[in-house]
Amino acid sequence: MRRTAVLGLTAALIAGTVAAVAPQTAIARSAPTHGHSGTTEAQGARIAAARAAKAGIDWATCPADWGIAAPVQCGWVTVPVDYAKPYGKTIKIAVDRIGNTGTAAERQGALIYNPGGPGGSGMRFPLRVTTKNPIWAATAKAYDFVGFDPRGVGHSAPISCADPQEFVKAPKADPVPDSEADKRAQRKLAREYAEGCKERTGAAMLSQMTTANTARDLDVIRAALGERKLNYLGVSYGTYLGAVYATLFPSHVRRMVVDSVVNPDRDQIWYQNNLDQDVAFQGRWDDWKAWVAKYDSVYHIGNTPVKVQAKWEQLRATAKAHPIGGVVGPAELLGLFQSAPYYDSAWATVAGVWSQYLAGDTQALVDAAAPDLSDTAGNIASENGNAVYTAVECTDAKWPRDWRTWDRDNTRLHAKYPFLTWSNAWMNLPCATWGVPQQNPVEVRTGHGLPRVMIVQSTRDAATPYTGAVELHKRLKGSLMITEKGAGSHGVTGLVNPCINDRVTGYLVSGTLDRSDVTCTPHATPVPPTS
């Protein structure tokens, strides 16, 4: 689950190749059979899928400015903006793929990936094959790796809420308010941002920026690929997308891995999930401080977590009084430093930049934390990612409209969990004044025909707390949960832990699942490169 404006896986094996185009009637016959199938949107999804199955995808070399080199190919899938109006306005969803590296007999279809967000692009997923990522080598023999830009993202009818260059300008206001005036200023910014989303994107598109619609898009992509069933890997928000897909299209799932799980309870989507995130980030921030203290001989920041925290507060105060390099204030510092609680692969990088700054190298910190106004393409992507994050979360569910609720909840949390709380609040506050109707989240549950799903989760994940995986495990009957105990990096399947990696590979390639849940020891803790 994304929380920063600048950054942030049954059936018998299918032998041979999957047909390029599935028959139109077959798509209709394989529609979900539970309660959702009778809705207008469900009928629209069936129509769109049948249409896509007939059209297929015209694969070609990816456009040069997409940065995706051959042998990866790119194409488009057409979907309705509004599934209640399947013959109305449409948009094109960008997709890419690389064929399986094994033989035709080894091929089991396509594996579709979503990295999270909302607002993340999956278009770099096929590059795991071209870079010969060893974790995915066996899976690549069996599957085409398929990525896509979800609706509103990147090349798929991108949406916007603000001018990208203005959006990234720094320094921004300190997210921790000192006064009621500071809160009023942040509330004004949030309201203006919500208004900008409606103005720049349009109500017609904005009102259809939901997880349920993205799940329907995913089913249309499945049909366009000629796949009778979906093989899916979802990380972070991608787990919620997968859970909603499994609910709406249970009989269309073949194999599904969800990694670092969003709590799908309707009462959690999305306000409460963000509050829970604040607590979990504080815990992982504490883990990182202990690690920095352990390697004080390398970083010279402090030899106890208390001393590291004191240095952080000193750095923050310095940046607030006089932004570092004129552009790095507390907000920009947080944009950099929060990557450490997110991913322990960032532990050494962030500590190293901080250590360089303390040794007198201000430029290292500016380069790492400040925006690059000359990178217009990157700034467009950053603004777009934040716009999609906001649009999906604000449209998916009802949010508190009364500022007093936000003020009460975040004031209480900040007292005990100060690292992220107010920053997270301001990022989500546009949802309090959202300009299009807010919907009710899908009730995630097991439907007829859903096979066993694999759930992977670390216990100290900051972005998607452990309780989310437990909740999804309860809701998806027969699911297998693999817990990485004592670890906290977000996105487990990309790390080296044979206890997890071997099971994910075994499930995707052979369909094998343990009979009962599995607890794995954590992957190796990072070691500073100079220690």
C-alpha positions, 0 to 999 in steps of 0.5 A, spaced: 500 500 500 503 506 497 503 512 502 508 516 499 507 522 493 514 521 491 518 514 491 514 507 492 503 473 486 489 449 483 488 446 477 491 441 473 497 444 469 496 446 462 500 443 457 502 446 451 500 454 449 494 457 450 490 459 444 491 466 442 483 468 442 478 464 447 471 463 443 466 469 445 461 464 448 467 460 452 468 467 456 460 468 457 460 461 460 465 462 465 462 468 468 462 468 476 456 464 479 455 468 485 451 474 487 455 479 483 454 476 477 447 479 476 449 486 477 449 491 471 457 492 472 458 484 472 454 484 465 458 489 462 464 486 464 462 479 461 461 483 454 467 487 455 471 480 456 468 477 450 469 483 446 477 483 448 477 475 447 475 476 440 480 482 438 486 479 442 492 484 443 496 486 437 503 485 440 509 490 437 515 493 439 514 497 445 515 505 444 522 507 444 520 512 450 517 507 454 524 504 456 522 497 455 527 494 450 525 488 446 524 482 446 519 485 451 512 486 447 507 492 448 500 492 446 493 495 448 486 492 451 480 496 450 475 497 456 469 501 458 470 507 463 464 505 466 462 497 466 455 499 467 455 502 460 459 497 456 458 500 449 459 507 452 466 511 452 472 506 452 479 507 454 486 503 452 490 499 458 497 498 456 500 491 457 506 488 456 509 481 456 515 476 455 514 469 453 516 463 457 523 461 457 521 454 457 518 449 451 511 449 449 510 443 453 512 447 459 508 453 458 502 454 463 499 461 460 500 468 463 502 470 470 499 477 471 503 482 476 501 488 480 506 492 484 501 496 488 499 503 489 494 504 488 498 508 482 503 503 481 505 500 474 507 493 473 510 494 466 517 492 468 515 486 471 517 482 464 524 485 465 525 480 471 526 475 465 531 479 461 535 481 467 535 473 469 532 474 476 534 468 479 528 468 484 523 467 478 527 463 473 523 457 474 517 461 474 519 464 467 520 457 464 512 456 465 509 463 464 509 469 460 510 475 464 505 480 463 505 487 466 500 492 465 498 500 467 492 500 471 486 505 469 489 512 470 496 510 471 502 511 466 500 510 459 493 507 461 489 514 460 493 517 465 489 522 470 492 528 474 490 532 480 495 538 479 501 541 475 506 536 475 512 541 476 508 545 482 506 538 485 514 536 486 516 543 488 520 544 495 520 545 500 513 543 502 510 545 509 512 541 515 507 536 516 507 536 523 503 542 525 505 547 530 498 551 531 491 551 528 493 555 523 498 550 520 492 545 520 488 550 517 493 551 511 494 543 510 486 543 510 486 548 504 491 544 500 487 538 501 481 541 499 484 544 493 487 538 491 481 534 491 478 540 487 484 539 482 483 532 481 475 533 479 477 539 474 483 536 471 481 528 470 473 530 470 468 527 474 466 521 469 473 518 469 474 520 477 468 516 479 470 510 475 477 510 479 475 504 483 479 497 485 472 494 483 473 497 476 480 495 476 479 488 477 474 488 472 479 491 467 484 485 469 479 480 467 478 483 460 486 483 460 485 475 461 480 475 456 484 479 451 490 474 452 486 468 451 487 465 458 481 461 460 483 463 468 488 468 471 495 467 474 496 473 478 501 476 483 499 482 487 504 486 492 501 491 497 495 494 494 496 489 489 493 484 494 487 488 495 486 488 487 487 480 487 482 479 493 477 483 490 478 480 483 477 473 487 471 475 490 468 478 483 471 472 479 472 466 483 471 461 478 476 465 473 482 464 478 487 459 477 493 461 481 494 467 485 499 469 490 498 475 494 504 478 498 504 484 503 497 484 504 492 490 505 486 488 510 480 487 506 475 488 511 470 494 509 471 497 515 478 498 514 478 501 507 481 506 507 481 510 513 482 505 518 488 502 514 491 508 514 491 509 521 493 502 522 499 504 518 502 509 522 502 505 528 506 499 524 511 505 521 513 507 528 515 500 530 519 499 523 522 505 524 524 503 531 527 497 528 531 501 523 534 505 529 536 499 533 540 497 526 543 504 525 545 504 532 548 497 532 553 499 526 555 506 529 562 504 527 560 505 520 555 511 520 557 515 527 550 517 528 549 514 535 550 508 538 543 507 541 536 508 538 535 513 543 541 517 540 539 516 533 532 518 535 535 525 538 539 526 531 533 525 527 530 530 531 536 535 531 536 534 523 529 535 522 529 541 526 535 544 522 531 543 516 525 546 519 529 552 521 533 553 514 531 548 509 538 544 507 540 546 500 534 551 500 529 545 498 530 539 503 525 541 509 522 536 514 517 533 509 522 532 504 526 528 509 520 524 511 520 522 503 527 520 504 527 517 511 520 513 510 523 508 505 527 505 511 521 502 514 518 500 508 524 496 505 530 494 509 534 494 502 534 501 503 537 501 510 544 502 508 542 507 503 539 512 508 543 511 513 549 512 508 546 519 506 545 521 513 552 519 515 555 523 509 551 529 511 553 529 518 560 528 516 559 535 512 556 532 505 550 536 504 549 535 497 548 527 498 542 529 502 540 534 497 541 529 491 537 524 495 531 528 498 530 534 493 526 533 487 529 534 480 525 539 477 529 538 470 526 531 470 519 533 467 518 525 465 519 523 472 515 529 475 509 527 471 510 520 473 510 522 480 504 526 480 500 521 476 502 516 481 499 520 487 493 522 483 491 515 482 493 513 489 488 519 491 483 517 486 482 510 488 482 510 495 477 516 495 472 513 490 473 506 493 470 508 500 466 513 504 471 517 508 469 521 514 467 528 512 468 532 519 474 535 520 474 534 528 474 526 526 481 527 523 483 531 528 481 527 534 484 521 531 491 523 528 492 528 534 491 521 539 496 517 534 501 522 533 502 523 541 505 515 541 507 514 533 509 521 531 514 518 525 508 518 520 502 520 523 500 527 520 504 526 514 499 520 512 493 524 514 494 530 510 496 525 504 489 522 505 485 528 507 483 530 500 478 524 501 474 528 506 472 533 501 472 529 495 468 531 489 465 525 486 460 520 490 464 515 494 462 508 493 462 502 498 468 497 498 467 490 495 465 485 501 471 480 500 469 473 501 470 466 498 466 465 492 464 458 488 470 455 484 475 459 487 482 455 488 487 455 494 490 462 494 497 463 497 498 469 502 505 471 504 506 476 509 512 479 514 510 480 521 513 487 522 511 490 515 510 497 516 506 499 510 501 493 510 500 491 517 500 483 519 493 483 521 491 484 514 494 478 512 490 474 517 484 477 515 484 475 508 486 468 510 480 468 514 476 470 508 479 466 503 477 459 505 483 454 504 488 459 503 495 458 505 498 463 509 506 463 509 509 468 515 516 471 515 516 471 522 520 477 525 521 480 518 518 487 516 520 488 509 514 490 504 514 485 499 517 479 501 517 475 494 522 479 491 527 477 497 532 471 498 528 467 503 528 459 500 523 458 505 518 462 502 521 463 495 521 455 494 514 455 496 512 460 491 515 457 485 512 450 487 505 453 487 506 457 481 510 451 477 507 445 480 500 447 484 503 444 490 501 447 497 503 445 504 497 442 508 497 447 513 500 454 514 507 455 514 512 460 519 519 462 516 525 465 519 526 472 517 531 473 511 538 476 512 538 482 516 542 488 511 549 489 513 553 495 511 557 495 505 563 498 508 563 494 515 
